[in-house]
């Protein structure tokens, strides 16, 4: 009976399949109606390969969005992210499903932030999300593969960042976990005495890691550990490591002669935000890890695959402590821990802590999920405030970070002390529903926390502007947001009464005072609730009774939406001002309901595609899920 069961196609348990199906429905409903600015910017920049120059980084250097007003690059990833996307865009354009030529100079145009277009652009991201689960299924011969795939598919951080926001970290993780699968097959061939096949598969694993690094750099850190475990001799180990490095070099070689690639691309300032001291500490810890694995390279053959998995987990645990951690990187951490939980119960705590930490960390990023995530549903800018206005971010994120980090290190130590013997563990059947409910709760919190958000202030400062008593200082701007509530400007020095007025482009006085009190710091001018403020001109005038020094900001040349003047003479830049806005929930719900009514076909197509993906995961007999009895893991 046991032998007959081994030859039967492995099937998902009913509870797990239901959880995956629910996750598919959640993804299907949110996939076409969600998009983040990073996703749209990357898509627009990718289209330059088709419309500007085949060398992406050369094309990006000619595009104003190549360097953002913050000084960061608009194209910080490797070529193997942009070129597959360009091929997908070219196919959609050839089928007349999108018009790539019409995107030129329209980075923020609604043609990109469209429900059916967003759905089409997200399909490669959906494919990566499903492929990671398929590879996880194949990694283990028992229910551990199903558990790992389930923990990946239902994780709220993975769904938020990989699919809803459209971040590309899952692309790099797919390459890493696929390399792990190739490593497993290499070790199986070793046990079967097929040394040549072993070496070729090990080289393929190193090449997969190099491809992931040419998407985002982190998989390159796995090349030396994989070489140490998979190589049968020091010569083979060196050859595998060199093959990984050489493949990566070949993939980026065509772009090494482009200055933009070095200044702002994969090797540029975007990836070098961390302090040198932090990088040095990380490098030292990584070197210690590689040295430890080198000392342990002569382990028995039966422990080779557990050693490979341990190396995979250890490197990702180290990445967890990498400087300047961002919420998107949680995809790497959660994916690695999803593989760890089915092997040891102790990994469940860091899995949950890393997930919670990733969600909490978005509070620091100004509630990006609320401000941009559901942009395809409405043309108005969503002005939801950071959740930290209602939920204090500190010490929550600090506690979650160290809880996750220390528990992960402790779990790795426990795994090592247990000699890495495989021991399948199935989490509670309530875990998957709880994770999906946490996603719903998080999204609900995004839209229910009230308050204002300040926008419009430009990042780069300039010389303070002295305004003497009786001088007429003014600044003007076009609002990019609806529902303006107030305007504030920054004073560096001075304490005086002033005559103040706020007038719109039609000459309507929106706020005025003969004796407005000005103090150092932010000075708030209440305008009342101004609806439909997007695109309207605001003109603020100030005549102080005592000298003031007003903070000035440098308005980017390509964003000439603001200006300042003194006694009628134009000044360089504009006042250091902010516009305080808040979008009524009723307006959002009205827009969303109207748009969804018009775009029901896109939502229906999303449901069909995502449920089809569940069928792919559950179907036996596929190339990635053979029905034959598999060899046991070494």
N, C-alpha and C positions, 0 to 999 in steps of 0.2 A: 504493500500500500504506500509506504513512504517513497519507494522508487517511482511509482506511478505519479505521485504528487509532484515529484521533482520535474517530470517531463511535461506537466501541464502548464499552460500559460499562466503566469502570475497575474492575479487580478487584485485591484484595489479592494480593501474592505469597504462595506457600504457606508459607514460613518465617514471615512476619509474621503470617499468619492463625493459624498454630499457636501462636505466642507470645501473641496476643490471646486465643485459646481457653483456653490454660493460665491466663492471668491471670483469665479469667472463672470458671474452676473454683476457683481459689484464693479469689477474692472470694466465690463462692457458698458455699464451705465455711465461711468465717469470718464472713460477713455476719450470719447470725441468731444467732451465739453470742458476739458481741462488742458491747460497749457501754461507754461512758465516762460518768462522773458528769455531765460537762457536757451530754452528749446527753440523759440522762434528766431532768436538771433543766430544760433548755430545753423538752423535750416536756411535762413537767408544767406549767411556767409557761405554755406556749402554750395548754394546755387551759383556763386561766382565762378566755380570751376567750369560750369557750362556756359556762362555768359561773358566772362572776362578773360581768364587765363587758365590753362590746364594745370599750372603750378599753383596750388591753392594759396600758399603763403605769399607768393608774388601778387596774386589777385587781391588778397586781403590787404596788402600794403597800400593798394590804390583806393581802398574803400574807407570812408570816414568812420564806419563802425568798427574798423580793425582795432583801434585803440579807444576804449570807452572814456567818458569824462573822468572816471575814477582813476585813470592811468593804467588799468588792467587791459589785457588783450581780449578782443572779442573772438579770438580763435586759439584758445590755449591747449588744444588737444592734438593728438597725433594724426598722421595722414590716414591710418586705417579706420578712423571714425568718419572722416569727411568723404573719402572717395566711395565707400559703399553707399553712403547716403546720397552722394551725387548720382550714382548709378540708378538708385531708386527714384530720385527726382527726375532723371532723364526718361525713365520708363513711364512715370506718371505724365510727364509732359508729352511724350510721344502718343500716349493714349488720350490726350486732350482732357485729362482729369484735373490738371493744374496748368497754369501758364507761367512757367519760370521766367520767361522774358519780361513779363509784366511786373516782376518783383523788384526790378532795379530801383534803388533809392527809395524803397517803401518798406523799410525794416519794420516799422510799427503800423503799417497799413492794415486795415481790417481784412484784406484779401488773404493774409496769412492767418489771422485770428478768426477763422471761419470753421464752423462745426464739421462739415464733411472734409474740408482740407486738413484740419487737425487730425481727424480720424485716419486719413490716408497716410499722413506724415508719421503717425505713431505706429504703423504696422510693423516696421523693422524693430522697434522697441518691444512690441508685443512678442515678436518672434524670438528675440533674445530672452525674454522673460520665460517663455515656454521651453526653449532649448536648454536653459540652465536646469530646469526641473527634469527634463528628459535625461540629461547627463547624470544628474544625481540618482535617478532611478537605476541607471545602469552600473553605478559605482559599486553597489553592494548586492549580494546574492539573496538577501533576505528582506524582511520588512524594513530594515534600516533605510534602504533607498526610498521607499514610499514615505517614511517619516521625514527624511531630509527634504524631499520634494515638497511635501505638504507644508513644512515649516518655512520654506522659501516662498511658496505661492500665497500663503495667507498672511505673511508678515506685513503689518501696516507700513513700516518704513520702506520696504521694497516696493510696495504698490505705489506709495506716494512719490518716491524719488525716481524709480525706474520707469513708471508708466504715466502717472498723472502729471508730474512736473516735466518729464522727458529728459532726465539726467542720464548720462551715458556710462556711469560707473559699472552698470550691469554688463556692458559690452566687455570691459576688461575682465570682470569676474568670470564671464563665460569662457574666455580663453584660458583662464587659470584652472577652472574646474575641468575643462576638456583635457588640458594637459595632465591633470591628475588621473583621468580615465585612461589616457594613453600610457601613463606610467604603470597603471595597474595591469594593462594588457602586456606591457613589456616584461613585468615581473612574472606573469603567468607563462610567457614564452621561456623565461629563464628556467622555471621549474620543469618545463617540458624539454629542456635541453636544446632549444632553438636559439643559439647565441646570436646569430646574425639578425634574426627578426627582433630579438631583444634590443640590440643596439640601434637598429633602424627606428623602432618605436620610441626609444629614448631620445633620439635626435628629433623625431616628430614632436615629442612633448616639449623639448626646448624651443623648437620653432613656434609652437602654439603660444608659449609664454612670450616669445619675442613679438609675435603678432599682437598679443594683448598689450604689451608695453608700447607698441606703436600706435595704440589707441589711447591708453593712459598709462603712465610710467610704472605703476606699482607691480605688475606681474614680473618685471625684470628681476625683482628681489628674490623670486622663487627659483631662478635658474641655477645658482650655485647649490642650494639644498637638493634640488632634483638631481643634479649631476652627481652629487655625492652618494645618493641612495641608488640611483639607477645604473651607474657605471660599475662594471665588473672588475675593473683594474684602474690604477691611477691614470693610465693613458686614456682609457675610455672616459673616465670622469672629466679629465681635462678637455677631451674632444667634445663632450656634450656641452660643457660650459662655454667653450669657444664657439660652438655651433649656435647656441642661443644668442650670444653677443654679436656674432657675425650676421645672423639673420636680422636682428634688430637694426644693425648698422646699414644693411642693404635696404631695409624698408624706409629708412629716413634719409638715405644718401642723396636722393634727388633734390632734397630740400635744404641740405646743409649749406648750399651756396646762396641761400636767400637770407638777407640780414633780418627780415621780420621773424623768421623761424627762431633765430637766436635771441632776438630782443624781446619778443612777446609770445612766441609759440610754445611748443612742448618743453623747451629748455629755458624759457624766458622768465620774466618777472612774475607771471601768474603762478608758476610752480615754485618760485623762490621767495615766497612771502615770509617764510619762517626765518628766525634769527640764526646766524651761523653757529652760535653755541648750541642751539637746539639740534641743528643738523649734525653737528659733531658728536653729540651725545647719542643720537639715534644711530649714526654710523658705527660708533664704538659698540653699542649693544648688538647691532646686526653682526659685526665681526665676531663677537663672542658667541653668538648663536651658530654661525657657520663653523667656527672652530669646534664647538661642542659636537655638532653633527659630524664633523670630520673625524673626531676621536671615536665616535660611535659607528663608524662606517662598516665595521666588520661584524655586524649583527647576524644571527642565524637567518637563513633564507626564509623561514616561515614568518619572520617578523619584518620582512622587507616592506610589505605594503602598509602595515600599521605604522612603520617608521616614516613612510612617504606621507601618510595622512598627518602624522604628528608634525612633520616639517611644514606641511601646508598650514596647519593650525597655528604653529609657533610663529611663522612669518606674519600671518594676519593679526595675531595677538600683538606683535611688535608694531605693526602698522597702526593699530588702535592708539598707541601712545605717540604716534608721529605728530610733530608740531603743527599747529594751525589746523586742528581737526575740524571738519565741516560736516553738516548733516548728510550730505550726499554720499560721503565715504562710508556711511553706515551700511550701504549695500554690500561692501566687501566683508565687513565684520559679521553682519547677520548671515550672509551666505556661508562663510566659514563655520560659524557656530551652528547653522542648520545641519551641516555635516557632522558636527561633533555631538550634538544632543542625542541622536540615536545610539551612540556608542557608550556614552557615560551620562548618567543622570545629573552629575554635578555641573555639566555645561548648561543646564537649563537656566540657572540663575544669571550667568553672564549674557545668555541669549536674550532674556527678558530685560535685563538692565541696559544692554546696548541698544535695544529697540526703544525703550523709554527715553534713554539719553538722546537718541537721534531726534525723537519727536520734540523733546523739551528744548533742544538746541535751536530749533527753528524760531523759538521766541526771540533769540538774540538777533536773528536775521530780519527783524521787522515784520514778522508774520507774512512772509512771502507767499504762503499758501493762500491767505486771505486776499492779499493785494493783487495777485496775478493769476492764481490757479484756475479760476473759472472765467477768465477773460473771454473765451469764445461765446459765452452766453449773452454778453451785453457789450455794447460799444462804449458805454460809460466806464470810466476807470473805477475800480472797486477800491474804496477808501477805508478798509478795515484797519483798525489800530493793531499794534503788536499785542499779543496775548499777555505779555509781561505787564501791561497796564492793570490787568486783573489778577494775574497769577505771578508772584515774584519768581524770577528766573533763578536767582541765587537765594539760598545755596542749593537749590534743587539740582541744577545741572552738575555742579561739583560733586554732590553726593552720588548721583547716578554714574558719573564718569568713573570715580574711584571704586564704586561698588562693582561696576562691570569689569574694570581693568583688573582689580585685585582678585575677584572671583574667577576671572578667566585664567590668570596666571596660576592660581591655586588648583584649578581644574586640570590644567596642563601638567602640573607637577604630580597630581594624583594619577593621571593617565600614565605618566612615565613610571611612577613607582609600582603601578599594577602591571608593568612590563607590556603595556599596550595590547593586552589580550582583548580581542573583540568580544563585546558583551552587548547584545541588542537591547535597547530600552525603548519602550513605547510610551510617550507622554500621555497624560490624561486626555480622554476624548473631548473634554471641555476646553482644552487649550486653543484649538483652532477657532471655535466660535468666539472665544473671549478675545482673541487677536483681531478678528474681523469686527467685533463690536467696538473694540478700542479705536479702530479706524473711523467708524461712524461717529463715535463720541468726539474724536479729535476734530473731524470736519464740522460737526455741529458747533463745537466750541469756537471754531474760526469765525462762524457767522453770528454767534449770539453775544460775543463780548462787545459791549458798546464803547463809545469814546471817539476821540478825534485822532487824526494822524496828520503830522506836519509834512508838507512836501514843498518843492520848488527851490530850496536852497542849493546853490552850486557848491562843489567841494573846495575849489581852490580859492584862497584868499588873496588880497592885494593890499596896497597901502591904505591905512585908515583915512577917511575923508573928514577934514575939519570943517565944521559948519559954524560960522560966527553968528552972533546975535543979529537977528534981522535978515540973515541970508535965507533964500528960498531953496531948500533941498527937495528933490522929487525923484521918485523912481517909478517905473512902469513895467508891466508884464502882462502877457496873455496867460490866463489860467489854463492848465491842462486837465483840471479836475472839476467835477460837478460839486454842487452843494457846499460852497464855501461858507465857513462860519466866522473866520477871523483872519487877520494878517498880523504877523509880528515881525519886528526888525531889531537888529542887534546894535546896541550902543556900547562902545568901548570905554569912553570917559565922558563925564558930564552929567549934571543933574539940573534940569530946567523945566519951566513951563513952556509950551509951544502951541502955536496954532496948527491944527491938523485937519486934513480933509482927504477923503477917499472918493474918487469920481470914476465912473465907468466910461467906456468909449462914446456913449451917447450924451455924456454930460450930466448924467443923473448922479446926485450926491448920495453915496451909500453910507457914509459916516463922516461926522465933523465935530470939532470941538475948538472953542476959542482958548481954552486953558487945559491942554492935554499934558499930563505929567510924564516927563521923560526921565528915566533912571538908567544907570549902567546895567547891562544885561539885556534880556529880551523884553521888549515893550509890545504889548498886545493891543491891537485895535479891533474892537468888536464891530463886525459888519452886519450882524444878524444872519439869518439863514437865507443865503442867496442860491436859489435853485437854478439849474441849467447854466452854471458858470463856465462850463468848458468852452474855450475859445474866446471868452470875453476879455476885453482890455480893462485893466485896473491901473489907476494913476493915483499915487499917494504923494501928498504934499506936506512938508513940515517946515515951519518958520519958528525957530527957537528964540527965547528971550535971553539965553546965556549960551556960550560956546559949547559945542558938542563934538565928539569924535565918533563917527558912525562907521561900523564895519562894512567894508566893501568886499564883494565877491567877483571873481572873474567869470563872466558868462562865456561858455564855449562858443567859438565862432560859428560852428555848424548848428548851434542852438540859440540863434539870436532872437530870443523871446523876451529879453529883459534889458532895461537900460536905466541910467540915472543921469541927473542934471543938477547943476548948481547955478542959481540965478540965470536960468535959461541956457547955460552952456553945457553941452554934453560932456559927461564924465566917462572914463574907461571903466567898464564893468557895471555892476549894479549893487544896490544895498544888500547886506547880508540879511535876507528876509526869508520868511516861511509863510506858506498859506496853510491854514488849518481847515481840514475838510472832514466830512463824514457823510457816507452814502446811506440814505434811509433803507432799511431792510425791505420795506414795501416796494420801493422802486426796483430793487434787485429782483425780488420775487416776480414782479410784473414782467420785467424784461426776460427773465429766465423762462417763465411759463409761455410767453409769446414765442420765444425763439425755439423752445423745444417742440412746440406745436408745429412750427414750420419745418423742423429738422428731424421729424420722427423716423424718416427713412434711414438716416445715418445712424441713429440709435439702434434701430432694428438690425441694420447690417452689422453693427458692433456686437450685438447679442449673438447673432449667427456665427460670426467669426470666433468669438471668445468661447462659446459653448463647443464649437468645433475643436478648439484647442484642448478642451477637457477630454473630448473623445479621443484625440491623438494621445494624450497622456494615459488614458485608460485602455486603449486598444492593444491587445497582444499581437505578436507575430510581425511587428514592424522591424525595420532594419536596426533601429536603436533599442528595440525591446524584443529580441528573438524569443520564440516560444520554446526552443530547445533547452534542455538542461544546460546550465552554465557551469563552467569550471569553478570550483570553490576558490575564493580569494586566498592568496598565499599568506 
